[in-house]
């Protein structure tokens, strides 16, 4: 720091020599001062600030990683919705076609005099219902596709069909293994890094208790006397009444708060993992029952009822009831597959990694009966 002073001070001296005589004398002196100052920080202030800045940068990186994982999970869930909507639309198309075939069969029986005309009216009402369900499935698919396109800032989807298979599932891994991976979540890592950052800021405040040293040197030029004088100075503040106690106390409290936040974050992540894992296990059992027991039985019952109705062994209501049960269970199966995949996405968000990397060779392909 360089200071230049040119005050142009004027000093006046006056006095009375005698009562009848007054003599005034003026001494005019002009000074020009050039001074250079250098601040020397003591107590490791600079090192403490650098350390706090580095930890702050790492904390920002953890924030970015946490946001990235959340966006990946969000995109995966919307993509799962598109796959589920495509599958529901396919089922609605198949059901509508089956309903049309049933109408053709009943119409043939009515024309042959084997069934009353009221049965034709009933099956045509059922056909209209399946067409309404088909239109609803089409709207749901269009809405899901738009939501997926909006994630990459597109007003309308620029793709024809989402490629994926909901029936490719990964069996639930061990909960204990998942629980050990929960600390890899960016939010958990950020909470731990936040404690380090707060401690670094506390160290910065502690170093400020030690006063800094200011050294200055310069030259004073006397304009009237025609000479210059070298000057030097050393300035050290005396912290008699201010030792930065308030800021240090505040920094200590922020460290304690960061520790509490880290514990709360870890508890929250473990709670979310427990809930998601329990739901995933339940949905996995539901999928197994629907795949191995319900759907084969419902499909077989419908085929038997349809064939028996053509032969006159079963009534129309029995056949329509078997058709309705088959369609409902097919929708339940698709819904269960989508729920399971969403839970997998949520657990992968919590452990910040793919779930199939924990227990390999547990991937199975399920084919709908």
N, C-alpha and C positions, 0 to 999 in steps of 0.2 A: 504494500500500500504506500502510495506517495502522496504527501501533503505539501502544498505550496501556500505559504502565508505571506501576505503583503498588506498589513493592516494600515500602515501610514499613521501611526499613533502620534499625537501631538501632546506634549506635556508642557504645562505652563507653571512657572514659579513666579510668584509675586510677593512683594513685601514692602513695608515702609522703612526707609533708612532714617529719616527725620520726620518730624511733624509737618515740616514745610516742603519736604522733598520726597517724591515717590519714584522709585526706580523699578521698572518691570523688565524682566528678563525671560525670554522664551528659548527653549531648547527643542528643536524639532529633530526628531530621529525617525528614520524609515528603515524597517527591517523586512527582509525577505527570507523565509525559511523553507527549505526543501527537506522533507523527512520521508524515509522509507520504513515501513512497519511489516513485520512478519509474525504471524500467529503460529505458535507451536502447541499442538494438541497433546495433552498428557493423559495418562490413565488408559490408553488403548481405545480411545474414542473411535478413531478411523477404522480399526480392525473390527470393532463391534458393529459399526454401521454397515461395513461390507458384508459381514456374516449375516446380518439381518436382511440385507437386500437380496443375497443369494437364496436364503430360505424363503423370502417372499416370492421370488421367481419360481422356485420349486412348488410353492403352494398354488400359484396360478396355473402351473402345468397340471397339478392334480385336479383343479377345478375343470380344466379343459377336458381331461380324460374322463371325469365323471359325467360331464355333459355328453361326450361322445358315446359312452356306453348307454346312456339313457336314450339317445336318438336311435342307436342301433336296435335297442329293444322295442322302441315305438314302431320303427319301420317293420320289424319282424312281426309284430302283432297285427299291423294293418295288412301285411302280406298274407298272414294266416287267414284274416277275414276274407280276403279275395279268394283264396283257395277254397275256403268253406262255402262261400257264395257260389263259386263255380260248381262245386259238388252238389249243392242244393238245387241249383238250376238244372243240372243233369238229371237228378232224381225227379224233379217236377216234370221234365220232358218225358221221362220214361213212364211216370205215373199217368200222365195225360194220354200217352200212347196206349197203355194198358187199359185205361178207361174207355178209349175209343174202340179197342178190340172187344171189350165187354159189351159195349153198346151194339156193335155189329152182331155179336152172338145172340144177345137178347132179342134184337130186331128179327133175326132169322127165326128164332123160336116163336115169336109172336106171329110172324107171317105164316109159320107152319101150323099155327093153332095149338102149339104146345104150352104157351104161356099167355096170361092175360095182358091186354095193352097197358095196364097200369105199371107193369114191370119195365116196359120200355121208357115210360115217363120218368120213373125213378132213376134209371141208369143215365138218362140224359141230364137230369139234374146233377148227378154225381160228376158227369163229364164237364159240365159248366163250372162246378166247384174246382176241379183240377186245373181248368184253364185260368181261373182267378189266381190260384196258387202259383201257377207258372208265371203269370204276369208279375206277381209280388216277388217271386224269386229273381226275375229279370231286373226289377227295380233295385232290389238289394244288391245284386251284382254290379249294376251300374254305379250305385252310390259307393260301394267299396272300392271300385276301380278309380273313381275320382279322388277319394281320400288318399289312396296310395300315390296317385299322380301329384297331388298337392304337396306331398312331402318333398318333392324335388322341384317345387314351384312351377308346376305345369297346370294350365287351366283345364286341360282335357287329357285323358290317358292316350299315350302314343304307342301302346302295345296292344296286341290282339288277345293274348291269353297268358296268364301267369303260370309259369312252369313249376310244378311242385307236386308232391304227393303227401297228403295228410296221413296216409296209412303207413308211412315209414316212420316208425316210432323207436325211441330209445328207452329201454327199461329204466325205472328209477334207480339211481345209484345209491350207495350207502349214505345215510344221513350224516354219520360221523365224518366221512370224508368231505362232504359238502360243507359241514360246519367249520372244518379246518381251512377251507378255501375262502371263507367269508371275509377274512382279513385282507384278501387280495382285492376287495372292492375299492375302487378309487375314492369313495366317500370315507371309508375307514382309513385308508392311507392319508387322505387329506386331513382328517381329524388328528392323526398322530403327527403329521407334519406341522399342523397348526400349533401344537404344543411346543415344538422346537422353535417355531417362529416367535411365539410369545415370550419364550425364555430368552431368545436373542434380543428382543426389544427391551426386556427387563435389564439385560446386561448393558444395553445402550444407555438407559436411564441411570444405572449405577455408575457408569463411567463419568457422567456429567457432574457427579459430586466433586470430582477433582478439578480445581481451577486450571485454566490454560495459561500459558506464558506468552506474553507479547513483547517482542524485542524490536526497538526502533532506533534508527540512526539517521543523522542528517547534517545539514550545513545551514548556519544562520549568516546571512550577508547583511552588513551594515552599510547602507547606501551613503550616509553622510560621513561616516568615519573612514569608509574605504577599506574595510577588512571583512574577513569571514571567520567564523568560529564553528568548529565541529562539535556536534552534540550527540549524545546517545542516551537511551533510556530503557528501562526494564519494568514492565507492568505485570503484576500478579494480583488478581482479585482475591480478596479475603472472604470466603464464604462463611461469615460468622452467623448470619441469620437465615441463609438459604442454602440448604444442602440437598435440594431437589427431593425432599421427602414426599411431597404430594404425588409427583409423577412416578416415583418408585413404588409407592403404595398402590397406585392405580395399575401399574404393570404387574405387580404380584397378584392382584385380584383378577386380571385378565388371564394370567397363567392358570389360576385355579378354575376359572370359567372354561378355558380350553380343555382342561383335564375332565371336567364334568361333561362337556359336550362330546368328548371322545368316548366316554363310557356310555352316554346316552345313544350315540350313533351305533356303537357295537351292539348294544341291546336291541335297538330298533332293527338292525339288519338280521340279527339272529331270530327275532320274532317273526319278521317277514319270511325268512327262510323256513321256519318251522311251519307256518301256516301254508305256504305254497307247497311244501313237501307233503304235508298231510292231504291236501286237496289233490295233488298229483297222484298219490298212491290210491286215493279213492277213485279218481277218474280212470286210472289204469285198470282197476278191478272192474269198473263199469264197462270199459271197452272190451275186456276179456269175456264178460258175460254176454254182452250183446253180440260179439263176433262168434263165439263158440256155441251159444245156446239159443238166444232169442231170434236172431236173424235167420239161421237155418230152419228153425221151427216155423217162423212166420211165413217164410217163402214156401216151404213145403206145404203148409196148411192152405195157402192161397191157391197153389197149383191143384191140390186135391179138391178144394171147394169148386174151383172153376171147372175142372173136368167132371166132377160129380153133378154140377148144375147143368152142363151140356147133356149129361145122360139122364137128367131128371131125378137124381138121387138127393140133391140138396136144393133148398130154396134160394131165392135171389138175395134175401136179407143176409143169409149166412155167408154167401159169397162176397157181398159188399163189405160185410164186417171184416172178413179175412183180408180183403184188399186194403181197408183202412188201417188195420193193425200193422200190416207189412210196411205201408208208407210211413206211418208214425215212428216205427222202430228204426227205419232207415234214416229218418231225420235225427232221431236221438243218437244214432251211431255217428253221424257226421258232426253233430254238435259236441259229442264227447271227444271226438278226435281233435276238433278245433280247440276245445277247452284245454285238453292235455298239451297241445303245442304251445298255447299261450302261457301255461304254467312253466313249461320248459324254457320259454323265452324269459320269463320273469326270474327263474333261478339262474339262468346264464347271466342276467343283468346283475344279480346279487354276487355271483362268484367271479364276474368279469372274465368269463371264458366259456368255451363250448362244454356242454355237459357230457358229450360222448367221449371227451378226452379223459374223463375220470375212470370210466370202466369200459375199455374197448371190447369189441365183438359182442355187444349187446343190441345191435341194431337188427331188427326183424322187419320183414315186409308182410303186411296184412292185406289179404285180398278179400274184398267184400263177397260174402256168399251170394 
